[in-house]
Amino acid sequence: MTAPGYFMALSWFIYTLCILFFFGEPTRSGLDELRKREEATAGGGSGLATIESDSKKESLLNEVELAAISTENKVDGYVEMESARDDALDKLDPIMLDGESFNDDDDDNDDDGSVTDLSVTDINASKDDDKGYTYLYCSCIKNMTRPVLICMSLIFMKRIALESIVGSTSIVTKNRYGWNIENVGTLHLVNGIIVIPVSIFSGYLSTMYEDRYMTLWFLAITLFGMAFLFDPTDLTNHEDSETYNLGHPMATGTTRYIAGSLIAFSGIEACESYVASLMSKVVPSALAQGTFNSGLLATLVGTGGRAVGDIFITLMGLISIRNLLNLLIIPGATLVAFSISLVLWNYELLAV
């Protein structure tokens, strides 16, 4: 481990100790307002009508849970019917004129009672199984709604597209343009510097426009930047040169690569703030607090997207280093285009 590694390990260790001893869940007025809105929505009409009319609050597991609850109600009704039958049999006069008939009836009642007890036992076991099936879900999955799932999907696909641009910079520029580590570091430095004013500008725009609207615009900007990176000449001629088709007017040279990288990177980073803001507004109150909340879900999904993006870069590199740029940009641009269509398709659902 290097000196920066030791420094970061010590810093994270101190930070972890501070979290364990001093962190407490703060009181958030926004969470109280969210709960009040949910209570007002739940009290605005009948339960089933409210669930059907308010798709934003509808859990993805509602159909499964409703089926389980229906089964449970049927089991409860059957158990009550069997209990009433047993009570009626107990109240019958046991004195019979015919002893043999009494014994036979008694034996029959015993047999019936044993069968009834067995049936009730089996039904109770089935009832317990249904309860376990219904309530053993993780609370985060039970409270997952369609808008939250859409936002998580946007984060995941956006991270894969980002890794296709940033994670592959060193290998793409080295094989296409002969760049060294200083050139790659300079490009990343410029990317980081440009993101700061872009983020400030996007924050200003958020005061005037809705998150869903700005998400569409910055996804479109990202798609435009990725179109800059696409090299159509590699589709027709990739055997004359081991780098790229130098001199061809449609080839992606260094200037075009830098411009496309800056545009796409800035668009993705600005879009991330709007998606995170959108997710914080559509998330249920149950996922807005505690440890396993929407923030952790977004972090896990983003980390998963980075991992998938890195694996994808490796697989595309094994296919062809010469055509690596197009092999990464085409699927990445497809994911961004799909993200745009996903927002458009659910535009009214994301209204907050």
C-alpha positions in Angstrom: 0.0 0.0 0.0 1.3 3.5 -0.9 1.3 6.6 1.3 -2.0 7.9 -0.1 -3.5 4.5 0.7 -2.4 4.7 4.3 -3.7 8.2 4.6 -7.1 7.4 3.2 -7.4 4.3 5.4 -6.6 6.3 8.5 -9.0 9.1 7.4 -11.9 6.6 6.8 -11.2 4.9 10.1 -11.4 8.2 12.0 -14.6 9.1 10.1 -16.1 5.7 10.9 -15.5 6.2 14.6 -17.0 9.7 14.5 -20.1 8.3 12.8 -20.5 5.5 15.4 -20.2 7.8 18.4 -21.6 11.2 17.3 -24.1 10.6 14.5 -27.8 10.9 15.1 -30.8 10.9 12.8 -31.7 14.6 12.3 -35.2 16.0 12.4 -36.2 16.9 8.9 -39.2 19.0 8.1 -39.4 17.7 4.6 -39.9 14.2 5.9 -42.8 15.4 8.1 -44.4 17.1 5.1 -44.0 13.9 3.0 -45.8 11.9 5.7 -48.6 14.4 5.9 -49.1 14.3 2.1 -49.2 10.5 2.2 -51.7 10.5 5.1 -53.8 13.0 3.2 -53.7 10.9 0.1 -54.6 7.8 2.0 -57.5 9.5 3.7 -58.9 11.0 0.5 -61.1 8.0 -0.5 -61.5 4.3 -0.2 -58.4 2.2 0.1 -58.6 0.4 -3.2 -59.6 3.5 -5.2 -56.7 5.4 -3.7 -54.3 2.7 -4.6 -55.6 2.5 -8.2 -55.7 6.3 -8.7 -52.3 7.2 -7.1 -49.8 5.1 -9.0 -46.9 7.1 -7.5 -47.5 5.5 -4.1 -48.4 2.0 -5.4 -45.9 -0.6 -4.3 -44.5 -2.9 -7.0 -45.5 -5.8 -4.7 -49.2 -4.7 -4.3 -50.6 -7.4 -6.5 -48.7 -10.2 -4.7 -49.6 -8.8 -1.3 -53.3 -8.4 -2.2 -53.4 -12.0 -3.4 -51.8 -13.2 -0.2 -54.2 -11.1 1.9 -57.1 -12.5 -0.1 -55.9 -16.0 0.6 -55.5 -15.2 4.3 -59.1 -13.9 4.5 -60.4 -17.0 2.9 -58.5 -19.1 5.4 -59.8 -17.0 8.3 -63.4 -17.5 7.1 -63.0 -21.2 6.8 -61.5 -21.5 10.3 -64.3 -19.5 11.8 -66.9 -21.8 10.1 -65.2 -24.9 11.4 -65.1 -23.4 14.9 -68.8 -22.6 14.8 -69.5 -26.2 13.7 -67.5 -27.6 16.7 -69.4 -25.4 19.1 -72.7 -26.5 17.7 -71.7 -30.2 18.1 -70.7 -29.7 21.7 -74.1 -28.2 22.6 -76.0 -31.3 21.3 -77.7 -33.5 23.9 -75.4 -36.5 24.4 -78.2 -38.8 25.8 -79.5 -41.1 23.1 -82.2 -43.7 23.4 -80.3 -46.2 21.3 -76.9 -46.9 22.9 -75.6 -48.5 19.8 -76.6 -45.6 17.8 -75.1 -43.2 20.4 -71.8 -45.1 20.2 -71.8 -45.1 16.5 -72.6 -41.4 16.4 -70.0 -40.8 19.1 -67.4 -42.6 17.0 -68.5 -40.7 14.0 -68.2 -37.5 15.9 -64.8 -38.4 17.1 -63.7 -39.3 13.6 -65.2 -36.1 12.3 -63.6 -34.2 15.1 -60.2 -35.6 14.4 -60.6 -34.8 10.7 -61.8 -31.3 11.6 -58.9 -30.7 13.9 -56.5 -31.9 11.3 -58.1 -29.6 8.7 -57.9 -26.6 11.1 -54.2 -27.4 11.8 -53.4 -27.6 8.1 -55.2 -24.4 7.4 -53.5 -22.6 10.3 -50.1 -23.8 8.9 -51.1 -22.5 5.5 -52.1 -19.3 7.1 -48.7 -18.9 8.8 -47.0 -19.7 5.5 -49.0 -17.0 3.8 -48.1 -14.5 6.5 -44.4 -15.4 6.1 -44.7 -15.1 2.4 -46.2 -11.7 2.7 -44.1 -10.1 5.4 -40.7 -11.6 5.0 -39.9 -9.1 2.2 -37.3 -6.5 2.9 -38.9 -3.2 3.9 -37.1 -1.4 1.1 -38.6 -3.8 -1.6 -42.1 -3.6 0.0 -42.0 0.2 -0.2 -40.5 0.4 -3.7 -42.7 2.4 -6.1 -42.6 2.8 -9.8 -41.1 6.3 -9.8 -38.3 5.2 -7.5 -37.6 2.3 -9.8 -37.4 4.6 -12.8 -35.0 6.9 -11.0 -32.8 4.0 -10.0 -32.8 2.7 -13.6 -31.7 6.1 -14.8 -28.8 6.2 -12.3 -27.7 2.7 -13.4 -27.8 3.3 -17.1 -26.2 6.8 -16.7 -23.3 5.3 -14.8 -22.6 2.7 -17.5 -22.6 5.4 -20.1 -20.3 7.5 -17.9 -17.8 4.7 -17.5 -17.9 4.1 -21.3 -16.6 7.7 -21.7 -14.3 8.3 -18.7 -13.2 4.8 -17.8 -11.9 4.1 -21.3 -10.1 7.4 -21.9 -6.6 6.1 -21.2 -6.8 3.0 -23.3 -8.7 4.7 -26.2 -6.5 7.7 -26.4 -3.3 5.7 -26.1 -4.2 3.4 -29.0 -5.9 6.0 -31.2 -3.8 9.1 -30.7 -0.7 7.9 -28.9 -1.4 10.0 -25.7 0.6 9.6 -22.6 -0.5 9.8 -19.0 0.0 13.6 -18.8 -2.4 14.1 -21.7 -5.0 11.9 -20.1 -4.6 13.6 -16.8 -5.0 17.0 -18.4 -8.2 16.0 -20.1 -9.7 14.8 -16.8 -8.5 18.0 -15.1 -10.3 20.1 -17.7 -13.4 17.9 -17.3 -13.4 18.5 -13.5 -12.9 22.2 -13.9 -15.8 22.6 -16.4 -18.2 20.5 -14.3 -18.1 23.1 -11.5 -19.6 26.1 -13.4 -22.0 23.6 -15.2 -23.2 22.4 -11.8 -23.7 26.0 -10.6 -25.6 26.8 -13.8 -27.8 23.7 -13.5 -28.6 24.6 -9.9 -29.8 28.0 -11.0 -31.9 26.4 -13.7 -33.5 24.1 -11.1 -35.2 27.1 -9.5 -37.1 27.8 -12.7 -37.8 24.4 -14.3 -38.9 21.0 -13.1 -36.5 18.2 -12.5 -38.0 15.9 -15.1 -37.7 18.7 -17.7 -34.1 19.4 -17.0 -33.3 15.7 -16.8 -34.5 15.3 -20.4 -32.5 18.3 -21.6 -29.2 17.2 -20.0 -29.7 13.6 -21.2 -30.1 15.1 -24.7 -26.9 17.1 -24.3 -25.1 13.9 -23.2 -26.4 12.1 -26.3 -25.2 15.0 -28.5 -21.7 14.7 -26.9 -21.6 11.0 -27.4 -22.6 11.5 -31.1 -19.4 13.6 -31.4 -17.4 10.7 -30.2 -18.8 8.3 -32.7 -16.5 7.5 -35.6 -18.5 6.4 -38.7 -15.3 5.8 -40.8 -14.4 2.8 -38.5 -17.5 1.0 -39.7 -16.3 1.0 -43.3 -12.5 1.0 -43.1 -10.6 -0.2 -40.1 -7.9 -2.2 -41.6 -5.7 0.4 -43.3 -4.5 1.9 -40.0 -3.9 0.5 -36.5 -5.0 3.8 -34.9 -7.8 5.6 -36.7 -8.5 6.9 -40.2 -6.2 10.0 -40.0 -7.1 12.7 -42.6 -10.6 11.6 -43.2 -13.0 14.5 -42.6 -15.5 12.2 -40.8 -13.0 10.5 -38.5 -13.0 11.3 -34.8 -9.7 13.0 -34.2 -8.2 14.5 -31.0 -10.2 17.8 -31.2 -13.5 16.1 -31.8 -12.8 13.5 -29.1 -12.0 16.2 -26.5 -15.1 18.3 -27.4 -17.3 15.2 -27.3 -15.8 14.0 -24.0 -16.3 17.5 -22.4 -19.9 17.8 -23.5 -21.0 14.2 -22.6 -19.2 14.3 -19.2 -20.7 17.6 -18.3 -24.2 16.6 -19.4 -24.1 13.4 -17.3 -22.8 15.0 -14.2 -25.4 17.8 -14.4 -28.1 15.3 -15.1 -27.1 13.3 -12.0 -28.2 16.1 -9.7 -31.6 16.3 -11.2 -32.2 12.6 -11.0 -31.1 12.6 -7.4 -33.5 15.5 -6.7 -36.3 13.8 -8.5 -35.7 10.6 -6.5 -35.8 12.4 -3.2 -39.2 13.9 -4.1 -40.9 10.7 -5.3 -39.5 8.3 -2.6 -42.0 7.1 0.0 -41.4 8.2 3.6 -40.5 4.6 4.6 -37.4 4.9 2.3 -36.5 8.4 3.4 -35.1 7.5 6.8 -33.0 4.8 8.4 -30.0 3.1 7.1 -31.4 1.2 4.1 -32.9 4.4 2.6 -33.0 5.9 -0.9 -29.6 7.4 -0.6 -28.0 4.1 0.0 -30.0 2.5 -2.8 -28.8 5.2 -5.2 -25.2 4.6 -4.1 -25.5 0.9 -4.5 -27.1 1.2 -7.9 -24.5 3.8 -9.0 -21.7 1.5 -7.8 -23.2 -1.4 -9.6 -23.4 0.6 -12.8 -19.7 1.5 -12.5 -18.8 -2.1 -12.1 -20.9 -3.2 -15.0 -19.4 -0.4 -17.1 -15.8 -1.5 -16.2 -16.7 -5.1 -17.1 -18.2 -3.9 -20.4 -15.0 -2.0 -21.2 -12.9 -5.1 -20.6 -15.2 -7.3 -22.8 -15.2 -4.8 -25.7 -11.4 -4.5 -25.4 -11.1 -8.3 -25.8 -13.2 -8.0 -29.0 -11.2 -5.2 -30.7 -8.9 -2.5 -29.4 -8.9 -0.8 -32.8 -12.7 -0.4 -32.8 -13.0 0.1 -29.0 -14.3 3.7 -29.3 -17.4 2.7 -31.3 -17.9 -0.5 -29.4 -18.3 1.6 -26.2 -20.0 4.7 -27.6 -22.8 2.9 -29.6 -24.2 0.9 -26.6 -23.6 3.8 -24.2 -25.6 6.2 -26.5 -28.3 3.6 -26.8 -28.7 3.5 -23.0 -28.9 7.3 -22.9 -31.5 7.3 -25.7 -33.5 4.6 -23.8 -33.2 6.8 -20.7 -34.8 9.7 -22.6 -37.6 7.5 -23.8 -38.1 6.2 -20.3 -38.6 9.7 -18.9 -40.9 10.7 -21.8 -43.0 7.5 -21.4 -43.4 8.2 -17.6 -43.3 12.0 -17.8 -46.6 12.5 -15.9 -45.7 9.9 -13.3 -42.5 11.9 -12.5 -44.4 15.2 -11.9 -43.5 16.6 -8.5 
